[in-house]
């Protein structure tokens, strides 16, 4: 049975074939009605089913696939039948507290555990079921009014969500991670319910810190920061930024929540949702160590570099203001900000800023950090703008060369360095700097630049 249901699910995912859902759901109903445990069953193979539990999980997986849009989606008139199958799966004993203690923690983060257990996968399917209903409502009459009613039109979903938020009934961190992963969609489905239950999903009470960590780490990892969601859980963001550096060992499986939090703040800032002097942003810079501040600025630069569309002027101005603020802080304590300042390399290579401003601040970053990342792309970009700014280009190249103490980097960007030096030698204001740098390179054993002096 499990192999059959898994095969049907795979056919949906691969869009290989569609099938009639009614007999399949009838089969699933029969499976769910069977006693979960099979008396006297003994298995010797590792992949053999010890009971009906794995097949029940396969049903939840199949339903999830059937809730997706497309040719193979479950017909909406089977809604009641679907729920009669899905609801019992949300009460499946897997994961038990003993199972979660054994396989969770440092072995598997709550989010991963949720998709590897029956009740966890069933809870994921509940959210997909709700979105399936919403998509149907969007196509019907009076759609705006009905969508505003949220869970009023799907009370069965609200009942299950409320029940599994009660820690007395649901002690599983894996199940709490499901709420975190789907929180933006819960806001979409019913904003009022999400706002009223945000403190239950992400509890701030120290005694329930493990539940906060499970939901928050999953949320901040899987979800981007939507403005309407941020408005609902701003207090949870404040709590998280105050706990930078104190993440639990069992939240290390999927990602670093502090790094993802920093990315969220950067997105919220460049959109204008967070102001430069917002207390949340101030707390990030105050609490974050140098490498985490570097990650934040590095994320901005990479995002710019990976964006092909033009960046709005107001966004660029906002980012320039942010850099000016961070550079000013770095100048007060250079050794404490070296990694952060070095992240400007990605800003420079993005090509989104005015070259004069970019090369000026690249020089300031190099003067503090002694290096920037990624140096090979930075040198390539310097070669592109060297004709317009020869003195600045050769000065930046000099600091990059001096920062490359082992001399390995020079081999990766030699040709671009030659291009910069060749341009600088033809410029009266940069010639002496270029000659001096070529001599310096020669003393370090890089003699293949000396022909430029001829």
N, C-alpha and C positions, 0 to 999 in steps of 0.2 A: 504493500500500500504506500509506504513512504517513497519508494522509488518511482511509483506511478505518479504520485502527486508532485514530486520534485521534477519529474520530467515534464509535466504539464506547465509548471512554473517556468522552467527553462525555455519552453517553446514560446511562452508569452514574452519573456525578456528578449529573446532573440527574434521576436516577430516572425516566427517560422510558420505558425498556423493558428487559426482561431478554432474554438470548439464551443459546443453548447454547454452552458453553465448549469442548467437545471439538474441533469443527472450527476454531474460532478459534485454539486452542492449536496445532493441527496446522499452520495457516498460519504462526503465529509461529515454530514450529520450523523450517519451511522457510526463512523469512527469515534466521534466525540462522545457518543452515547455509550461506548464500550467502557467497562471498568479499566482504569488506567493501568493497574497492575495485572499481570497475567500469572495466575497461580501455578507454581511448580515450574515456571519457565526458566531454563538454564541456557546460557549462550557461551560458546567457547571462542568465537571469533571477536576480534576487537571492534569491528564495524557492524556487528549484528545488534539488532534492536533488543534491548533488555525488556522493554514493555511498549505500550502505545505512546509513550512520551515523545519520542522523536517524530513519530507520524503526526502528532498533534502540532508540533512546531512546523512541520512541513505544510500543514493546512494554513497556519497563520502566514507563512511565507507566500503560499499560493494566493491567498486572499489579498495580501498587500500588492502583489503583481496585478491582480484583477481590478484593483481600485485605480490603477493608473489609466490615464486617457488613452485612446487609440482603439483599434479594431477589436482587440481582445478584452475590452473592459467588461465588467459584470453589468448586465442589464439592470437598470434602476428598479424595475418592478420586482426584483428579487431581494430588495432591501431587508424585509423582515426575515427572510430565510437566512440571509447572510449573517444578520445579527444574532440569530438563534444559534449559529455555529461559533461566531467569534466571542460572544459574551462568556461562555464557559471557559474558553482558553485564557481569558484574563484572570481567572481564578486558579489556573494550573499551579501546582506546588513548586514547579521548577522556575526560578532557583530557590532552593531551601536556604535558610541561614547557614547551615553547615556547608552546603555547596559553595555559597558565596564567600564564606570565610576561607575555604580551601583554595578556590580558584581565583578569587578576587585579590584585593590588596595589591601587593607588588607584582603579582603574577599577571593580572588582567584588570585594566581600568573598568569602571562601571559601564561606560558606553559600549565597549567591546563585549562585555559580559551580557549586556542587554540583548544583543543580536545573536547570542549563542545560547539563549535559554527560551523556553516556550512562553512563559508569561511575559518576558521582555519583548519578544517578537510580536506577541499578541497586542501589547500596549502600543507598539509602533503601528500595528495594523489599525488600531482604533483611531489614531490621528489621521491616517490615510483614508479610513472609512468616512470620517467627518469631512475631509476635503473632497472626497468623491460626492458626498451629498451636496456640498456647497457648489461644486461645478454644475450639478444638475439644477440647483436652484437658480443659478446665474442665467440659465437658458429659459426659465419659465416666466410666467406672467407675474407682475408685481415683484420682480427680482430685487430692486433696491430695498423695498420694505421688508421682504422676507430675509434678506441677508443681514439686515440690521437686528433681526430677532436673535441671531446667533444660536446658542444652544437651546433656545426655546423650540426650535424646529428639529432638534435632535437631542431630546432629554436623556436618551439612553447613553449618549456619549458623556454628558455632564455627570450622570450618576456614577459611571465607572471612574472618571477622572477624579471626582470628589472622594470616592472610596479609597483610591490608592494614594491619595495625599495624606491620609490619616496614618501616622507612623505606628499607631497601635495595631492597625490591620496590615500595614505594608512597611516592613522594616528594611526592604531591599534598597540598596544604593543603586543597583542596576536599573530598577524601575524609576527611581528619581532622576536618573540620567536621561531617561526618555523625555521627561517634561522639559529638561534643559535644552535638549537637542531640537525640540519642536516648539519652543516658546514663541518665536516670531509668528508661527502659524496659529498658535493658540490665540495670540493677539488678533490675528486676522479673522479667526473664526468667531470669537466673542471677546471684544476688547474689555467689556465690563467684567466678565468672568476672570480674564487674565489679570486685570488690575487688582481685583479683590483677592486673588489667590497668589499673587507674586511673592508675598511674604511667606506663604506656606511652601511654595516651590523652592524658593531661595531663602531659607530661614536665616536670620541674623543672630539668633540665640546661640551662644557659645556651645551649649549642650547639644545642639543639632548641627554643629559645624561640618560633620561628615556629610550630611545631606546637602548642605550648601555647596560643599566642594564638588560633590558628584554632579549636581545640576549645573553649577556655574562653569566648571571646567568644560563640560560638554557643550554648554551654550556658547561660551566664548571661543571655543575651538571650531565648532561646526557652523556657526552663524556669523554673518556680517552685521554691523551695527546699523539697524534701521532707526530713523529718527523717532517714529511712533513707539517703537519698542523701548528705546532709550528713555523716553519720557515716562514709561511705566516702571522701569527698574533703575532709575537714577540712583536710588539709595543703595541698591545692590552693587552698582559700580563703585560708589563711594566706599563701601565695605571692602570690596576686592582690592582697590588701590591701596587701602590702608594695611592690607595683609601681604603686600608684595614681599616675596622672599620666604614666606612661611607656608608654602604649599605642601600638602601631605604627600607622603611617598606613594600612596595609591592613586595619585592623579598624574603620574608621569607617563602613562602608557601612550596616550594619543598625541599630546603636544604639551608645550610649556604654557600654562594659562597666563603667566605674567607677560610673556611675549605677545600672546594674542590680545591681552588687555591693552597693551601699548599700541598695537595695530588699530584696535577699535578707537582709541582716543585720537590717533592721528587722522583716521577717516572722519570722525566727528568734528575734528578741528578744521580740516580743509573744506568741509562742507559748510562751516559756519555755525554748526550746532553747538560747539564748545568755543568759547572765546579764549583769547590768549591768557587772560587773567582769571579764568574759571578755576574755582578751588579744586576741581577734579584734576585739571591739567597741572596745577601747581603741585598737587600731591604726587602725581606721577614723577615729575622731575625731582622732587624732594626725596621720595622713597626709593626710586630706582637706582641701582648701581650703574657704573659706567657702561657695562656691556649691555644692559637693558635699555638705557637711553640711546646707545648706539643702534640697537635693534630698531627702536622707534624711528629714528631719522633714516636709517638704512631702508626701512619699509617704505617711507615716503619716496626716497630716491628711486627705488626699484619700481614702485608703482608708476612714477612719472616715466621712467625709461621704458616700461612695458606698455604704455598707452600711446597708441598711434594717433588718436584724435587730438586736435588742438585743445590746450588747457585754457579755461576761461581766465581772463586777466585778473579778476578779483581773487581767484584761487591762488594764482602765482604770487600776487602781492601778499596774500595771507601767509603763504609759505615763506616768502622772503622775510617777513616780519618775525616769524617763528625762528628762522635761522639767525637773524640778527640778535634775538634775545638769547638763544643758546650760545652763540659765539661770545657775547658779552659775559655770560656766566663762565665760559671756559677760560677767558682771559684772566679772571679773578683767581682761578686755581687750575692752571694748565695740566698738571700731572693727573688731576682727578677727572679730566674730561677728554683724554687722548683718544679713546675708542669712539666716543660720541662724535668728536670733531672729524675723525677719519672717515666717518660715514658720509661726509659731504661728497665723496667721490661719485656716488651714484646720482646725486643731484646734478653734478657737473656733466656727467656723460649723458644725462637724459636729453640734453639739448633743448630743454623747454624754457630756459632762462636767457636773458640778454647776455651775449658772450662777454661783454665788458664786465658786467656784474659777476658772472659766473667765474671768470678767471681771477678776478680780484679776490673773491672769497675762497677760491681754491688755494691761492697763495697764503691766505691767512690760516686756513685749516692746516696746510702743510707746515707752517711755521710753528704751530702748536703741537701737532701730532707727529710730525716727521714722516708721515706716510698717509696714503688714502687707499681706499678699496673701491673698485677693482683697478689696480694700478695699470694693467695692460690696456684697459679700455680708456682710462684717463689719458694716458700718453697718446693713444690713437686720436682722441678728441682734441688734445692739445695740438697735434699736427694739423688738424683741420682748420684751426683758427689762428695758427701761428702767424700767418701773413698779416692779419689785422692787429695782432698784439704780440710782436716778436719779443720785446724785453720781458713781458710777463710770462710768456710761454717758456722761454729758456730758463727763467728763474724758477718756475715751478718744476721744470724737468730737473734742474740742479738739485732741488730738495728731494725729489723722488729718488734720484740716483744715490744721493747721500743716505737716504733712509733704507736703501736696499743693501744692507751691510754684507750679506752673503753673496751678492752679485748674481743671484739666479734670475731675478726678475728682468734684468737688462737683456738677457738672451731672448725673452719673449716679446719685447717691444723695441728691439734694436732698430729696425727699419723706420719706425715712426720717430724714434729719437734722432736718427740721421736726418729725417725730413725737417724736424724742428731746428736742428743745428744748422742745416744748409740755409734755411730761411734767415735765421738770426745772423749768420755771417755776412749776409748781404745788407743788413740794416745797421746803420751807423750807431744807433742807440743800443744795440744788442750785441754787436760784434765782439767786444771785449769779454762779455760774459760767456759767449759761445766758445771763444778760444780757450778761456780759462777752464770751462767744463770739459772740453776735449782733452786738454792736458791732464786734468784730474782723472778722466776715464783711462787715459794711457797709463798713468801711474798705478792704476788698479788692474792693469793687464788687458784692458780692452783696447787693443791697438788698431782695430779695424775702423776707428773713427778718424785716424790721423790724416787719411788722404783728403779729408774735407779741408784741411788747412792749406793744401796745395792749390 
